[in-house]
Amino acid sequence: MTFNHESTTDEVLDGLDLSGRRFVITGAASGLGEESTRALAAHGASIVMLARDPAKNDEAAARVRAAVPDADLSLDTVDLADLASIRSFAGRYLDGGQSIDVLINNAGVMACPFGHTADGFEMQFGTNHLGHFELTRLLEPAVVAGDRPRIVNLTSSAHGISDVDLEDPNFEHTDYDAWISYGRSKSANALHALALSRRLAGDGVLAYSVHPGVIMTNLGRHLNDDLMQQMMDRSKERAAKTGQPEGFQFKSAEQGAATQVWAATSADVVEHSGTYCADCGLGVEGGNVGGNGFEPYITDASRADELWALSERLLDS
Ligand SMILES: NC(=O)c1ccc[n+]([C@@H]2O[C@H](COP(=O)([O-])OP(=O)(O)OC[C@H]3O[C@@H](n4cnc5c(N)ncnc54)[C@H](OP(=O)(O)O)[C@@H]3O)[C@@H](O)[C@H]2O)c1
């Protein structure tokens, strides 16, 4: 079945019965995480909604239940900017003995002011990449025990702003730039998915990275006039350099969340583990990064291994 940039969550899930399948979704209390929860629950999936703020999670679950009265939801709290919180959740989850069929690493923070996680990592790298890396590493036994398991990492077309920086991941020696930091963290999300696809292939686990499109969500909470201007300037520069179209084509939340639920459920991606997905399809290397194209550096397996080793070093020290 072929879908496109306008396809919605309900369209890509049409006809699927997900009862008996258990999804764990980070950042489930707003935006794309909440819409993915609603859509998957409407098709019978059991969802573990993870959020850092239990009150927000309760409110989001109430909205999902208003739309899907028999939604099978359980809620838990994880702050991805705090390793103690991640480790405590993972311990609770593993003690419960439940497997995971699909882990969707969806939470994210974008272009925030310079800051640090509880463990001293730069906030965007620490939350978007290291937090999800640690969560995934700890939950791996539950994922491996899942039925036809998959891991989906939310990346972004913003990976095109910058490759990862393995020498100075926390901006200790480089001036902080909020967009470069976001771009690096989203390249890291894609390289993490690539590394997972290779490392867990023997255990039958499939992994993907997903660019959802551009959707008005709470993600833009840190965008001031200056950062907006920088975003427009980057888009103009890229258009002039590549001849690709300038500007952004906005999607609704239902269209934005469609690619992650597609990557999480579609039979069409089974042979393409490790791939960057966008617009409910496989991404195109060298294509328009503002659409479904991606930069070749996120397909570099040795770079993915180096990022893996660096992440382990940082998390284990
Ligand atoms: N919207 C877009 O245009 C777009 C484009 C490309 C990629 N993406 C990616 O899509 C994903 C979902 O974003 P969204 O658009 O749905 O934005 P959103 O509504 O802001 O959702 C992001 C979620 O992540 C959570 N989060 C942030 N920091 C966290 C932390 N330390 N611990 C736990 N949860 C945390 C937020 O919780 P709080 O509310 O508590 O902060 C929020 O629920 C992100 O990974 C983003 O990078 C979005």
The ligand as an ORCA input file, in Angstrom:
! r2SCAN-3c Opt
* xyz 0 1
  N       6.716     18.903     15.329
  C       7.598     18.884     14.344
  O       7.510     19.680     13.382
  C       8.723     17.865     14.328
  C       9.564     17.846     13.200
  C      10.609     16.935     13.193
  C      10.804     16.075     14.258
  N       9.970     16.136     15.347
  C      10.236     15.224     16.462
  O       9.033     14.628     16.873
  C       9.114     14.272     18.253
  C       7.828     14.665     18.956
  O       7.735     16.064     18.980
  P       6.357     16.879     18.978
  O       6.353     17.692     17.756
  O       5.226     15.980     19.268
  O       6.614     17.910     20.173
  P       5.979     17.988     21.636
  O       4.507     18.085     21.560
  O       6.727     19.054     22.337
  O       6.330     16.565     22.232
  C       7.601     16.268     22.747
  C       7.395     15.519     24.018
  O       8.679     15.206     24.558
  C       8.590     15.389     25.955
  N       9.881     15.645     26.582
  C      10.722     16.681     26.387
  N      11.766     16.588     27.225
  C      11.580     15.458     27.956
  C      12.288     14.826     28.998
  N      13.407     15.353     29.508
  N      11.815     13.679     29.516
  C      10.667     13.143     29.053
  N       9.928     13.700     28.080
  C      10.384     14.852     27.552
  C       7.687     16.605     26.130
  O       7.201     16.635     27.464
  P       6.945     18.024     28.225
  O       5.653     18.545     27.700
  O       6.909     17.644     29.667
  O       8.076     18.928     27.883
  C       6.631     16.331     25.092
  O       5.583     15.548     25.594
  C      10.377     14.945     18.789
  O      11.388     13.973     18.918
  C      10.751     15.930     17.710
  O      12.133     16.183     17.653
  C       8.932     17.011     15.391
*
